[in-house]
Amino acid sequence: QMILLKSYVEDGGGLMMTGGPDSFGLGSWYRTPIEEVLPVSTDLRTDMDLPLVAMVIILDRSQSMGAGNPSKIDLAKEGAIGVVDLAYHEDLLGLVAFSDEALTDWIFKLRPATDRGKLEMLNKILAITTRGGTVLGPAYNEGVQALSNTTASLKHIIILSDGNLYDERSTPKDGLVPKLNEMASKALSEKITTSTIAIGKAADFDVLEAIAVSGGGRYYEALDTDTLPKIFTNEALTATRSLLRDDSFQPVIHPHPLAIVDSYAPPPD
């Protein structure tokens, strides 16, 4: 349908678009045939006043992430690839996968998102497999330490998990992990923000939301797992790029193609 609508507009048909969070910006029309015929770009990236960004994705690779069709891990990898694709070559990106089988498991450490870097990141993301249980703390600590050692203007962490976190709890009934909240608060004091994504119906919603609140970031629930890739890319742009353009501009006036002709001159004999 979008291809047919694009052809209709290119052949002279009219199209009027209204705005909103699911249309302009990184919404439902980003990188579609509809965007190609719009008079504006829905790509929120801008070459103006770009700060140096350092971002670490902390990705749950526990066995439960292999469930679903497509699996949650495949959707998470698609989202991570989208973040890499949207990064500027000056940006620093890193990805840590966590389970209960290793204290740290860097898929790739912080590095510039150059063309070569993006290709290597892509290959390593595609190679991620699932295993073990769900222990976030060591990977979160690694991500914070890595960002602390950079001089980037913006430092951000995105945590994704689909299950109960088995980090040390104060009591079994609390549903909160004070140690993780303290880590998020300490990171925020160092100007490192943390956002969290809970994927699926069995995620540790209260814990992940508390981490995002303590970390000065945003919390998302991806109950419909198909929305996960879009949540990933939206969060990356929201955290690192201004969604508003606040500068002066000069409007350009064009004659309307349907303007009424005031006079009619008969053709010459």
N, C-alpha and C positions, 0 to 999 in steps of 0.2 A: 504493500500500500504506500509506503514512504517513497519507494522508487517511482511509482506511478505519479504520486503528487509532485515529486521533483521534476519529472518530465513535463507535467502539466504547466508548472510555473515557468520552466525554461522555454516552453513553447508559447509563452505570452499570457498564461493564466495568472489570476491574482491570488495572493495569499496574505492573510492578516494573522499575526501571532500575538497573543496576550502573554504577559509576563507572570512569573511566579517561581517558587523554589524548585519546581519540577519541570520547568521549561528552560528559562535562561540560566546562565551559570552552568555548573556541572550537573545538569539535570538529565531528564529522559531523552533529550534530543542531541546530547553531546556525541560527536562522531557518528552521526546518522545522515542519510540523504537529505533530511529536512534542514539540518544545519548548513548544508552546502548552498541552499537557495535563500537563506536568511541574509538580511543586510548587516547583521552583527555576528560576532563570534561568540560562542558559548564557552570558549576556553578562558578560564579566569586567570591564567598565568599572565604576568605582565613583565615587561623588561624594565619597568621603571622602579627605582629605589629597591632593588632586590637585596634583602639581607642574606648573609650566609646562614644556611639552614643545616642543622645536624639532627638526624632523626634515626631512632632505633625502633624496629618492629620486634616485639617479643611474642612469639607464636607458639601456641599450644600444639604439640605434636603427639599427644597421648593417644592411646589405642582407639579411644572413642571418636577421635577426629576422622577415623576412616569410615565411619558410618554414613549412609545416605547415597543417593545416586542423582547428581554427582555428589561425591563425598564432601564432607565439611573441609577436609584438608585441601582438596582440589580447589574449592571455592576460596579458601583462605589464600592459597598460592596465587590464584587469579587476582585477588585484591592486592597482594603484595607486589605482583608484577605491574599492576596499574600504578601503584605509588612510585615504583622505579621509573616507569615510563614518563610520568609527569614531572619528575625531578629535573632541575637544571644541572648543567655539568659542574657547577661550583658546589652544589649541595653535597653533603656527606650523608651516606646511608649505611645502616648496619642492620643485621637480622640475627636474632638469637631464637632458637627453637628450644622449648623446655619440655621435660618429662620428669620422671623420678629416677631415671637411670644415669644421669650425668649432672654434675654441678653446673657446668656451662657447656653449651653446644652452639658456638658461633657458626652460622651458615656462611656469613661473610661479615668481617669486622668493618667498622666505619671506614668508608673510602669515598672519593669523589665519584659522582654519577656521570662520568665521561662516557662516550660512546662505547669504548672498550669495557669500561667498568660496568655499564648497564648490561652488556652482553654476558659478561661473566656472572653478574648477579642473577640474570635470568636463568642461566643454566643451573646454578646452584639452588635456586628456588624450586625449579622443576624437579630436582632430585630429592627433595625432602620426602621422607617416609614417616609413618606413624610407629610409635612404640611406647610402652610403659604407661605410668600414671601421670598425675598432675601436681607438680610442685613448682610453684612460680618463683619463690624468693631468690634463689641463687641467680637465675637468669635476670630477674629485675635488678638485682644489685649490680650485676655485670654491665647492664645497659646504662644505669645511672653513672657508674664509674667511668665508662667510656665517654659519655657526654661531658662529664666534669672535666675531662682532660682536653677538651676542644675549646677553641676561642670563638665558636660560632655565636652569632647574635641571637638566634632562635634555636632552642634545644627542646626536643619533644620525643615522647615515647608513646607508642601505641601497643597496648596489650590485648591479645585475643585469646579467649578460652571458652571451652564448651562444657566443662564439668566442674565438680566440686574440687576446690583447691585443698590439698592435704598438707599445707603448711601448718606449723604449730598454732593451735587455737587456744584462746583463754579458757573456754569451756565448750564442750561439744554442741551446746544448744545456741551459742552466740550467733553463729553464721557470719562472724566478722573475724578478720585476721589483724589484730592490732599491730603486729610487726610490719605487715605490708603497708598499713596506713601510715605508720611512722616513717617508713621508707619514702612513701609518696610525699609526705609533708616536708621531709628533709630535702628531697629532690627539688620541691617547689621553692624552698628557701634559697636554693642555688640556681634558681631561674630555669629549672627543668620541669616542664609540664608533662602530665601523664593523662592520656585518654584510654578508655577501656571499651572492649566490644564483647558482649556475651552472645554466643551463638548457640542456637538450639534451646530446647525446653528444659534441659538438665543442667544448664550453666549455673554457676555460683553468683546469682544476680546481685544479692546484697553486698557480697564482698567486692565484686568488680565495681559496683556503683560507688561504694565507699572509697575505693582507691582513686577513682576519677575525681570525686569531690575533694579528697585530701590533696590530690595532685594538681588541682586547678585546671583540669581538662574537661572532657565531655564523656558521657556514658551512653552507649548504644545497646539496644537489644535487637539482635537479628534472629527473631523467631522464625521468620521466613528466610531460610538460609540463602535463597537466590538473591537476596538484597545485599549480601555480604560484600561482594566486590565493589559495589557502588558506595557502600558505607566507608570502606577503606579509602577510596580515592577522595570522597567528600571530606573526610576527616583530615587527610593529609593536606589538602588545599586550605581548609578552614584554619588549621593550626599554623600554617607557614606562609600564607599569602593573604594580603588584604583583599576582601571581596568588594571593596568600595573604591572607586576612582574619584578622588577629591581634588580636582584641578580645573583650571579654566580651559575653555574650548571655544572655537569660533564656528557657529552653525553656518552651513552652506545651503543656500536656497536654490532649488531646481524647479523648473516649470513642470506642472503636473501633466502627465501624458494624456489625460482626458480633459484638459482645459478646453472650454468652449471658444471657438473661433468667432471673433466679433464681426468680421466682415467676410464676404465671399467674393472672390474675384473670378469671373467666368474665364474659362480657358481661352487662349487666343484662337482666332479663326485658322 
